[in-house]
């Protein structure tokens, strides 16, 4: 039993440590964070006449599959180019995943990427939402991930990745930046090449994701529609898992590198479904994807959501929600905010929480030794001071939902299941997966 618990904890650590800049990890689930949607930017169109003709042909409900696939790739490439080449933008990410064999554990990921000219700042924080049993509470101590990356005024790259509960990530913050954390390790300076190798992106950290799409792997049945009133194209497509294997391997090659950081490998994807919204002048509005992949104990479902803001007024409006910045210190431009987030003094201030984090970790370990761990043990100074009443209320709501899940599980366990019942089939399937997993990682 002790060995199995150890393997499960190790697997969860692998799961969150393999979370890429661009994606989540495991299971689709409800997440009550609503990302802010941006407005159509009044910029020159990125869609030229030839591409426009391809799109128009694909809008016909009788369009040939090859025409629709061509339009899918054309629109994706244009949206991707808008992310990579436009000087001003803000990306917001909301991802939710589950843990294999732990049905009431969710990994929540909140991130943003702020860009102005040659300067940008990126952060991704993960939080573990568990039920109230002993095994799940162990996960909150060992699982966790924080990524912080940015460029300075000299064009140098800085990157820090912190695994485990050391960073004290909390993703229940309902307003921008949707997470709090302790930066317990100083970001390390990188060359452009070593930075790219660390973060596993194709051309730019600003691209929509690090998967390489081509017409040959797009499944039949893509749907492209146009909302003339709002000026938005909607592209719904899936990847054909029966396509040429070498092309599929190329498609997820960088995601594979994310997984291989912890020694595991993606065997295959069961499905990958995506929805891209793009303004009719070519700028990305939103991108979401749901997928299920086989990778040992990482097998399961994920949902990732991204939205994009393009104008300084709406970006500034959101940045000013950041409660960590005193009202008297609010900046006037996006670049000033990037300077603030990546300034050595700001980084040093975030790192001041290291001692608190170590003390809390010591307390938690002590509680484990005496065998009475509690899910309620966290450090959140702002809540204790009463400065985040919405956050406090949201946590209470999450606690109530967890209790409701627990009661539902207890009720289900009290109900008799026949050998042929669906409930029994699900339990047997999870037990078989558990017994067959001698090793492996979640990613």
KOLPA-146485 format. One line per field, with one value per residue (C-alpha): residue number from 0; residue in one letter; x, y, z. Coordinates in Angstrom, 2 decimals, always signed. Layout:
% residues N
i = NUM,...
aa = A,...
x = X,...
y = Y,...
z = Z,...
This chain:
% residues 443
i = 0,1,2,3,4,5,6,7,8,9,10,11,12,13,14,15,16,17,18,19,20,21,22,23,24,25,26,27,28,29,30,31,32,33,34,35,36,37,38,39,40,41,42,43,44,45,46,47,48,49,50,51,52,53,54,55,56,57,58,59,60,61,62,63,64,65,66,67,68,69,70,71,72,73,74,75,76,77,78,79,80,81,82,83,84,85,86,87,88,89,90,91,92,93,94,95,96,97,98,99,100,101,102,103,104,105,106,107,108,109,110,111,112,113,114,115,116,117,118,119,120,121,122,123,124,125,126,127,128,129,130,131,132,133,134,135,136,137,138,139,140,141,142,143,144,145,146,147,148,149,150,151,152,153,154,155,156,157,158,159,160,161,162,163,164,165,166,167,168,169,170,171,172,173,174,175,176,177,178,179,180,181,182,183,184,185,186,187,188,189,190,191,192,193,194,195,196,197,198,199,200,201,202,203,204,205,206,207,208,209,210,211,212,213,214,215,216,217,218,219,220,221,222,223,224,225,226,227,228,229,230,231,232,233,234,235,236,237,238,239,240,241,242,243,244,245,246,247,248,249,250,251,252,253,254,255,256,257,258,259,260,261,262,263,264,265,266,267,268,269,270,271,272,273,274,275,276,277,278,279,280,281,282,283,284,285,286,287,288,289,290,291,292,293,294,295,296,297,298,299,300,301,302,303,304,305,306,307,308,309,310,311,312,313,314,315,316,317,318,319,320,321,322,323,324,325,326,327,328,329,330,331,332,333,334,335,336,337,338,339,340,341,342,343,344,345,346,347,348,349,350,351,352,353,354,355,356,357,358,359,360,361,362,363,364,365,366,367,368,369,370,371,372,373,374,375,376,377,378,379,380,381,382,383,384,385,386,387,388,389,390,391,392,393,394,395,396,397,398,399,400,401,402,403,404,405,406,407,408,409,410,411,412,413,414,415,416,417,418,419,420,421,422,423,424,425,426,427,428,429,430,431,432,433,434,435,436,437,438,439,440,441,442
aa = X,X,X,X,X,X,X,X,X,X,X,X,X,X,X,X,X,X,X,X,X,X,X,X,X,X,X,X,X,X,X,X,X,X,X,X,X,X,X,X,X,X,X,X,X,X,X,X,X,X,X,X,X,X,X,X,X,X,X,X,X,X,X,X,X,X,X,X,X,X,X,X,X,X,X,X,X,X,X,X,X,X,X,X,X,X,X,X,X,X,X,X,X,X,X,X,X,X,X,X,X,X,X,X,X,X,X,X,X,X,X,X,X,X,X,X,X,X,X,X,X,X,X,X,X,X,X,X,X,X,X,X,X,X,X,X,X,X,X,X,X,X,X,X,X,X,X,X,X,X,X,X,X,X,X,X,X,X,X,X,X,X,X,X,X,X,X,X,X,X,X,X,X,X,X,X,X,X,X,X,X,X,X,X,X,X,X,X,X,X,X,X,X,X,X,X,X,X,X,X,X,X,X,X,X,X,X,X,X,X,X,X,X,X,X,X,X,X,X,X,X,X,X,X,X,X,X,X,X,X,X,X,X,X,X,X,X,X,X,X,X,X,X,X,X,X,X,X,X,X,X,X,X,X,X,X,X,X,X,X,X,X,X,X,X,X,X,X,X,X,X,X,X,X,X,X,X,X,X,X,X,X,X,X,X,X,X,X,X,X,X,X,X,X,X,X,X,X,X,X,X,X,X,X,X,X,X,X,X,X,X,X,X,X,X,X,X,X,X,X,X,X,X,X,X,X,X,X,X,X,X,X,X,X,X,X,X,X,X,X,X,X,X,X,X,X,X,X,X,X,X,X,X,X,X,X,X,X,X,X,X,X,X,X,X,X,X,X,X,X,X,X,X,X,X,X,X,X,X,X,X,X,X,X,X,X,X,X,X,X,X,X,X,X,X,X,X,X,X,X,X,X,X,X,X,X,X,X,X,X,X,X,X,X,X,X,X,X,X,X,X,X,X,X,X,X,X,X,X,X,X,X,X,X,X,X,X,X,X,X,X,X,X
x = +0.00,+2.83,+4.47,+1.22,+0.67,+4.25,+3.78,+0.53,+2.10,+5.04,+2.63,+0.81,+4.09,+4.86,+1.42,+1.78,+5.48,+4.71,+2.04,+3.18,+3.05,+0.23,-1.82,-3.32,-3.03,-5.84,-9.60,-12.37,-14.30,-16.32,-14.33,-16.25,-13.71,-15.08,-12.25,-12.66,-13.42,-11.81,-13.28,-12.56,-9.35,-9.59,-6.46,-5.73,-6.93,-4.53,-6.74,-5.82,-8.00,-6.81,-7.42,-10.76,-11.84,-10.86,-12.86,-15.91,-15.84,-15.67,-18.71,-20.89,-22.67,-21.99,-18.27,-15.89,-13.99,-10.66,-11.88,-12.96,-9.65,-7.75,-9.81,-9.27,-5.51,-5.60,-7.65,-5.57,-2.33,-3.68,-4.83,-1.47,+0.37,-1.71,-0.50,+3.13,+3.48,+1.25,+3.14,+0.41,-1.72,-2.79,-3.47,-5.51,-5.53,-7.89,-7.27,-8.72,-7.55,-8.14,-5.88,-6.03,-7.58,-8.60,-12.01,-12.52,-9.12,-8.78,-5.68,-6.57,-4.18,-4.38,-1.93,-1.44,+1.01,+1.35,+3.14,+4.12,+6.72,+9.81,+8.92,+6.66,+5.87,+4.35,+3.20,+1.38,+0.20,-1.46,-3.69,-4.92,-8.58,-9.17,-11.82,-11.42,-9.85,-6.33,-4.87,-6.06,-4.62,-1.20,-1.41,-1.78,+1.66,+3.63,+1.74,+1.99,+3.69,+4.66,+6.26,+7.45,+9.18,+9.96,+12.34,+14.18,+15.06,+18.23,+16.29,+17.56,+15.28,+14.53,+12.74,+11.85,+9.97,+9.04,+7.55,+5.65,+3.76,+6.75,+5.27,+1.96,-0.09,-3.72,-5.87,-9.14,-8.58,-11.67,-10.04,-6.92,-4.32,-6.51,-3.72,-1.39,+1.94,+5.34,+8.25,+10.73,+13.44,+15.06,+14.44,+17.51,+18.91,+18.79,+19.91,+17.16,+18.04,+18.20,+14.98,+13.19,+14.54,+13.31,+9.77,+9.30,+7.63,+7.79,+8.58,+7.33,+6.11,+3.14,+1.84,-1.60,-0.10,+2.93,+1.22,+1.87,-1.35,-1.58,-4.44,-3.54,-4.37,-7.65,-10.65,-13.66,-16.62,-15.01,-17.48,-16.81,-19.42,-19.49,-21.32,-21.76,-23.28,-20.22,-17.63,-16.42,-15.46,-15.95,-13.86,-14.73,-12.35,-10.89,-7.67,-7.99,-6.36,-6.18,-4.05,-0.48,+1.38,+4.48,+2.34,+0.59,+3.97,+5.06,+1.81,+2.46,+6.28,+6.70,+3.98,+5.97,+9.03,+6.94,+6.09,+9.64,+10.95,+9.74,+10.69,+7.27,+5.93,+2.65,+1.56,-1.37,-4.36,-7.86,-9.30,-8.55,-11.39,-10.88,-12.85,-11.15,-12.84,-11.16,-12.19,-12.96,-9.80,-7.66,-6.98,-7.53,-10.54,-10.44,-9.18,-10.37,-9.58,-10.61,-8.54,-7.87,-4.43,-2.82,+0.39,+0.47,-1.19,-1.53,-4.34,-7.43,-9.12,-8.19,-9.91,-7.90,-9.40,-7.60,-8.90,-7.04,-7.23,-5.76,-6.44,-4.60,-7.77,-9.27,-5.90,-5.23,-8.72,-7.96,-4.42,-5.73,-7.73,-4.48,-4.96,-1.25,-0.53,-1.39,-3.80,-1.20,+1.23,-1.05,+0.80,-0.24,+0.93,+1.08,+4.87,+5.08,+3.13,+5.52,+8.41,+6.75,+6.09,+9.63,+11.49,+14.17,+12.59,+9.20,+10.78,+12.62,+9.37,+7.65,+10.56,+10.12,+7.43,+10.00,+10.45,+6.70,+6.39,+9.09,+7.48,+4.11,+5.68,+7.28,+3.96,+2.26,+4.94,+4.60,+0.87,+1.41,+3.73,+1.04,-1.47,-3.98,-3.60,-6.22,-7.28,-8.00,-4.32,-3.18,-1.52,-3.43,-2.66,-5.07,-8.04,-7.08,-7.01,-10.44,-9.21,-10.63,-14.22,-15.16,-12.29,-13.26,-16.84,-15.66,-13.55,-16.54,-18.58,-15.85,-15.83,-19.59,-19.28,-16.63,-18.87,-21.71,-19.44,-18.47,-22.10,-22.92,-20.07,-21.10,-24.68,-23.51,-21.38,-24.38,-26.40,-26.08,-24.47,-24.98,-22.05,-23.29,-24.09,-22.41,-21.25,-19.44,-17.89,-16.41,-14.91,-13.46,-11.92,-10.19,-8.91,-7.52,-5.70,-4.29,-3.02,-1.50,+0.43,+3.70,+5.37,+4.75,+4.06,+1.17,+1.75
y = +0.00,+2.40,+1.75,+2.43,+5.72,+6.74,+5.93,+7.88,+10.97,+10.71,+10.40,+13.57,+15.43,+14.28,+15.38,+18.97,+19.23,+18.30,+20.97,+22.90,+26.62,+25.87,+23.10,+21.35,+17.74,+15.28,+15.49,+17.77,+19.24,+22.32,+25.42,+28.49,+31.08,+33.14,+34.58,+38.16,+38.39,+41.03,+43.35,+43.35,+45.34,+48.12,+46.99,+46.42,+43.01,+40.08,+38.15,+38.73,+38.12,+34.57,+33.39,+35.17,+33.11,+29.87,+30.88,+31.85,+28.50,+26.65,+28.52,+26.73,+23.89,+21.68,+22.46,+19.59,+18.22,+19.21,+22.82,+22.93,+21.48,+24.05,+26.82,+25.39,+25.52,+28.93,+30.48,+28.81,+30.04,+33.59,+33.61,+32.19,+34.86,+37.55,+36.25,+36.06,+39.29,+41.92,+44.15,+44.57,+41.78,+39.93,+36.17,+34.66,+30.91,+28.78,+25.01,+22.24,+18.67,+15.67,+13.11,+9.51,+7.23,+10.27,+11.29,+14.23,+15.88,+18.69,+20.49,+24.09,+26.23,+29.98,+31.91,+35.15,+36.45,+40.23,+41.68,+45.20,+45.67,+43.62,+43.28,+40.60,+38.79,+35.32,+33.36,+30.07,+28.87,+25.58,+24.80,+21.43,+21.23,+18.08,+16.37,+15.86,+12.39,+11.67,+10.51,+13.57,+15.93,+14.36,+15.50,+19.17,+19.04,+17.46,+18.59,+22.07,+24.05,+27.67,+29.11,+32.70,+33.99,+37.43,+39.56,+42.57,+45.88,+44.31,+41.54,+38.83,+35.93,+34.93,+31.80,+30.10,+26.82,+25.71,+22.27,+21.15,+23.15,+25.41,+28.26,+28.18,+28.78,+29.75,+29.84,+30.79,+34.54,+35.69,+38.80,+39.38,+37.83,+34.94,+33.51,+34.33,+32.65,+32.91,+33.15,+31.12,+30.82,+33.64,+33.46,+32.28,+34.16,+32.26,+32.70,+32.73,+29.18,+27.67,+29.47,+27.95,+24.52,+24.89,+25.94,+23.74,+26.12,+26.07,+29.68,+32.00,+31.84,+33.87,+31.21,+29.72,+26.39,+24.22,+21.67,+21.61,+21.33,+20.43,+19.60,+15.90,+15.32,+17.27,+14.94,+15.09,+17.04,+20.40,+23.25,+26.89,+29.57,+33.37,+35.71,+38.82,+40.88,+40.52,+39.93,+36.55,+33.31,+30.15,+27.12,+23.72,+20.89,+17.62,+15.73,+12.44,+9.85,+7.45,+9.85,+9.07,+8.15,+10.17,+13.30,+12.72,+12.36,+15.66,+17.23,+16.49,+16.37,+19.39,+18.20,+14.96,+16.94,+18.42,+14.89,+13.57,+16.11,+13.67,+10.52,+9.56,+9.41,+10.07,+6.84,+8.26,+10.60,+9.15,+12.41,+16.11,+18.58,+22.32,+25.52,+28.64,+32.03,+34.61,+38.19,+38.79,+40.89,+37.91,+38.45,+35.56,+35.96,+32.67,+29.10,+26.10,+22.41,+19.19,+16.05,+12.61,+11.04,+7.77,+8.28,+5.75,+7.15,+10.46,+8.94,+11.08,+14.29,+17.98,+21.21,+24.35,+27.78,+30.87,+34.36,+37.30,+41.05,+43.47,+47.09,+49.07,+50.41,+46.97,+45.49,+48.37,+48.02,+44.40,+45.03,+47.60,+44.85,+43.41,+43.72,+43.18,+46.67,+49.65,+52.13,+54.88,+52.80,+52.04,+52.37,+54.31,+51.98,+48.24,+48.38,+49.92,+46.95,+44.54,+46.50,+46.22,+42.47,+41.69,+44.35,+42.91,+44.73,+43.18,+39.75,+40.19,+41.19,+38.05,+35.98,+37.31,+34.70,+31.89,+31.69,+31.60,+28.83,+26.76,+27.22,+26.14,+23.12,+22.17,+22.48,+20.31,+17.64,+17.64,+17.16,+14.20,+12.61,+12.75,+11.48,+14.35,+16.28,+18.93,+20.30,+23.67,+24.44,+27.11,+30.49,+33.46,+36.70,+38.78,+36.60,+36.65,+40.46,+40.50,+42.23,+39.64,+38.96,+37.62,+35.14,+34.05,+33.51,+31.58,+29.26,+28.61,+27.74,+25.32,+23.72,+23.26,+21.66,+19.26,+18.26,+17.69,+15.44,+13.52,+13.00,+11.88,+9.35,+8.05,+7.71,+5.84,+3.49,+2.63,+1.62,-2.03,-2.61,-5.74,-7.36,-6.12,-2.54,+0.49,+1.72,-1.55,-1.48,+1.98,+0.91,-2.27,-0.30,+2.12,-0.76,-2.51,+0.66,+1.03,-2.53,-2.35,+0.88,-0.28,+2.92,+5.97,+9.68,+12.06,+14.96
z = +0.00,+0.92,-2.45,-4.33,-2.50,-3.31,-6.99,-7.11,-5.55,-7.94,-10.86,-9.83,-9.58,-13.13,-14.28,-13.19,-14.04,-17.65,-18.01,-21.07,-21.70,-24.10,-22.50,-19.49,-18.47,-18.08,-17.60,-18.80,-15.90,-15.01,-14.11,-13.06,-14.27,-17.15,-19.21,-20.35,-24.07,-26.24,-28.87,-32.59,-33.11,-35.67,-37.50,-41.21,-42.40,-42.44,-44.87,-48.51,-51.58,-52.31,-48.76,-48.72,-51.73,-49.97,-46.90,-48.94,-50.73,-47.40,-46.06,-48.63,-46.83,-49.85,-49.88,-50.57,-47.56,-49.10,-49.47,-45.81,-44.64,-46.69,-45.06,-41.56,-41.95,-43.65,-40.83,-38.13,-39.72,-40.00,-36.36,-35.31,-37.29,-35.58,-32.22,-33.26,-35.24,-33.62,-31.23,-28.59,-27.10,-23.97,-23.85,-21.02,-20.35,-18.28,-18.21,-16.09,-15.79,-13.60,-11.96,-13.12,-10.45,-8.35,-9.66,-7.29,-7.86,-10.39,-11.62,-12.48,-14.56,-15.02,-17.19,-19.06,-21.66,-21.91,-24.93,-26.02,-28.75,-27.94,-24.27,-22.81,-19.57,-19.08,-16.03,-15.47,-12.07,-11.15,-8.21,-6.94,-5.93,-3.89,-1.86,+1.86,+2.13,+3.33,+0.02,-1.89,+0.72,+0.22,-3.40,-2.40,-0.78,-3.61,-6.71,-8.16,-10.86,-11.44,-14.58,-14.93,-18.07,-19.49,-21.52,-20.19,-21.85,-23.31,-25.04,-22.68,-21.67,-18.09,-16.94,-13.67,-13.16,-9.64,-9.02,-5.96,-3.32,-2.66,-4.74,-2.83,-6.00,-5.50,-8.66,-6.96,-7.44,-9.41,-10.89,-12.98,-12.82,-11.53,-9.36,-6.49,-5.70,-4.02,-6.45,-4.42,-7.09,-9.02,-12.81,-14.73,-17.72,-21.04,-24.61,-27.24,-28.29,-24.78,-23.85,-26.85,-25.93,-22.35,-23.28,-26.38,-28.82,-32.60,-33.54,-30.83,-27.25,-28.48,-30.90,-30.20,-29.13,-29.82,-32.10,-35.85,-37.87,-41.56,-43.94,-44.07,-40.39,-40.27,-40.00,-42.28,-40.95,-40.17,-39.85,-40.74,-40.10,-40.23,-37.86,-40.01,-37.20,-34.96,-37.69,-36.43,-38.21,-36.17,-37.10,-35.58,-36.43,-35.20,-35.80,-37.70,-35.44,-38.41,-40.44,-41.45,-38.24,-39.11,-39.59,-36.28,-34.55,-36.10,-34.93,-31.24,-31.34,-29.06,-26.70,-26.60,-25.47,-22.68,-21.58,-21.92,-19.43,-16.78,-18.70,-20.06,-23.64,-25.40,-27.06,-28.99,-28.79,-28.62,-29.91,-30.28,-30.92,-31.31,-31.81,-33.18,-33.28,-35.46,-36.22,-39.88,-40.19,-39.17,-35.45,-33.05,-30.76,-28.83,-29.05,-27.07,-27.33,-25.66,-25.98,-24.56,-24.86,-23.83,-21.89,-19.10,-15.98,-17.84,-19.90,-19.69,-20.72,-20.77,-21.67,-22.50,-23.13,-24.44,-25.15,-26.72,-26.17,-28.71,-27.75,-25.10,-23.46,-22.75,-21.77,-19.37,-17.88,-17.00,-15.74,-13.28,-11.57,-10.22,-6.47,-5.79,-7.14,-4.93,-6.54,-6.22,-8.29,-11.26,-14.55,-17.67,-20.45,-21.09,-21.37,-17.90,-16.52,-18.23,-16.72,-13.30,-13.49,-14.67,-12.65,-10.32,-7.37,-8.08,-8.49,-5.20,-3.47,-4.77,-3.54,+0.02,+0.54,+0.43,+4.20,+4.79,+2.19,+3.89,+7.31,+5.95,+4.25,+7.57,+9.36,+6.75,+6.98,+10.76,+10.46,+8.14,+10.70,+13.39,+10.84,+10.88,+7.66,+6.86,+3.48,+5.09,+5.80,+3.35,+3.61,+2.21,+3.99,+1.92,+2.85,+6.52,+6.40,+4.80,+1.65,-0.75,+0.34,-3.12,-2.99,+0.53,-0.62,-3.67,-1.51,+0.72,-2.37,-3.54,-0.11,-0.28,-3.75,-2.45,+0.44,-1.99,-4.11,-0.99,+0.02,-3.52,-3.49,-0.08,-1.28,-4.40,-2.31,-0.17,-3.26,-4.31,-7.72,-9.69,-11.44,-14.79,-13.72,-15.43,-12.04,-11.39,-14.87,-14.18,-10.85,-12.37,-15.22,-12.82,-10.69,-13.76,-14.82,-11.31,-11.15,-14.64,-13.95,-12.40,-13.54,-15.66,-15.39,-15.75,-18.09
